[in-house]
Amino acid sequence: MAAKKAAAKKAPAAKKAPAAKARKPNASFMKEMTPSAALAEIVGTKPLPRTEVVKKLWAYIKKNNLQDAKNKRQINADDKLKPIFGGKKNVTMFEMTSLVNKQLS
């Protein structure tokens, strides 16, 4: 009788969802690229994947408080960023990525 009660209290086994496939990074993003001289002043001279270049650029922007206070999507250029941004005083974060890509080879 005790065996029946123990079996009755046992919760049914939960069905496991099929394991999600690990997302593979796009090879073009992971390809190491050499930064231009202007960009190298911020991220260094050794070849890096685009993702790392953008990470280092954001670290520089935050360290030097270059995000616009009112509109955080705007980046205010300092003397090192102006050549990368094509001479513009400020750009949006979306413009920034396209301008940075032009600085990589």
Stockholm file with secondary structure:
# STOCKHOLM 1.0

chainA/1-105         MAAKKAAAKKAPAAKKAPAAKARKPNASFMKEMTPSAALAEIVGTKPLPRTEVVKKLWAYIKKNNLQDAKNKRQINADDKLKPIFGGKKNVTMFEMTSLVNKQLS
#=GR chainA/1-105 SS CHHHHHHHHSCCCCCCCCCCCCCCCCHHHHSEECBCHHHHHHHCSSCEEHHHHHHHHHHHHHHTTCBCSSCTTEEECCTTTTTTTTTCSEEEHHHHHHHHHTTBC
#=GC SS_cons         CHHHHHHHHSCCCCCCCCCCCCCCCCHHHHSEECBCHHHHHHHCSSCEEHHHHHHHHHHHHHHTTCBCSSCTTEEECCTTTTTTTTTCSEEEHHHHHHHHHTTBC
//
